[in-house]
Amino acid sequence: MLALSARIGARRCRRCGVNVMGRKLRITLVKSPIGSKPQHRRTVRALGLRRMHQTVEHEAGDAIRGMVRAVSHLVRAEEV
């Protein structure tokens, strides 16, 4: 059981190898999704963004990073 908890605590980013446990991303909608692809509109909505210049914070996991990468032309993301 100790090995399992130690393994969970050592979560690293697959792409760059940086420890991502406890890190957060601050995501801000800077461009309107009107006129963009429906998949991109759904991704923005899934991130919790409804209005322009609204900011949300999410844990910096692989799924969230992938979503941000897909709509990078609509959002600004920074690590907190």
C-alpha positions in Angstrom: 0.0 0.0 0.0 2.9 2.4 0.7 4.3 1.8 -2.8 0.9 2.7 -4.3 0.6 6.0 -2.4 4.1 6.9 -3.3 3.4 6.2 -7.0 0.3 8.3 -7.0 2.2 11.3 -5.4 4.8 11.2 -8.2 2.6 12.2 -11.1 4.6 13.6 -14.0 3.7 15.2 -17.3 4.1 12.7 -20.2 5.4 15.3 -22.6 8.0 17.2 -20.5 8.5 15.0 -17.3 7.7 17.8 -14.9 5.9 17.0 -11.7 2.3 18.1 -12.1 0.7 17.1 -8.8 -0.7 20.1 -7.2 -0.1 22.4 -10.2 -2.9 24.3 -11.6 -3.7 26.0 -14.8 -5.5 29.4 -15.0 -7.4 29.4 -18.2 -9.0 32.6 -19.6 -11.3 32.9 -22.6 -9.9 35.7 -24.8 -11.6 35.1 -28.1 -15.3 34.3 -28.7 -16.0 30.7 -29.8 -18.8 32.0 -32.1 -18.1 30.9 -35.6 -15.6 28.2 -34.5 -16.1 24.5 -35.0 -18.8 22.9 -32.8 -16.1 20.6 -31.2 -14.1 23.7 -30.1 -17.3 25.3 -28.7 -18.0 22.1 -26.7 -14.4 22.0 -25.5 -14.6 25.6 -24.3 -17.8 24.9 -22.5 -16.3 21.7 -20.9 -13.5 23.8 -19.5 -16.1 25.8 -17.7 -15.8 28.9 -19.7 -19.1 30.7 -20.6 -18.2 34.4 -21.0 -15.4 36.4 -22.5 -12.6 37.2 -20.1 -13.9 34.6 -17.6 -11.1 32.8 -15.8 -11.2 29.3 -14.3 -8.6 27.1 -12.6 -8.1 23.4 -13.2 -5.6 20.8 -12.1 -2.8 20.5 -14.7 -3.6 17.0 -15.9 -3.1 15.5 -19.3 -6.8 15.8 -20.2 -7.0 19.5 -19.4 -3.7 20.3 -21.1 -5.0 18.5 -24.3 -8.3 20.5 -24.1 -6.3 23.8 -23.8 -4.1 22.8 -26.7 -7.1 22.1 -28.9 -8.6 25.6 -28.3 -5.3 27.5 -27.8 -6.4 30.0 -30.4 -9.4 30.9 -28.1 -7.9 30.8 -24.6 -4.9 32.0 -22.6 -3.4 29.5 -20.1 -0.8 30.1 -17.4 0.5 27.9 -14.7 -0.3 28.9 -11.1 
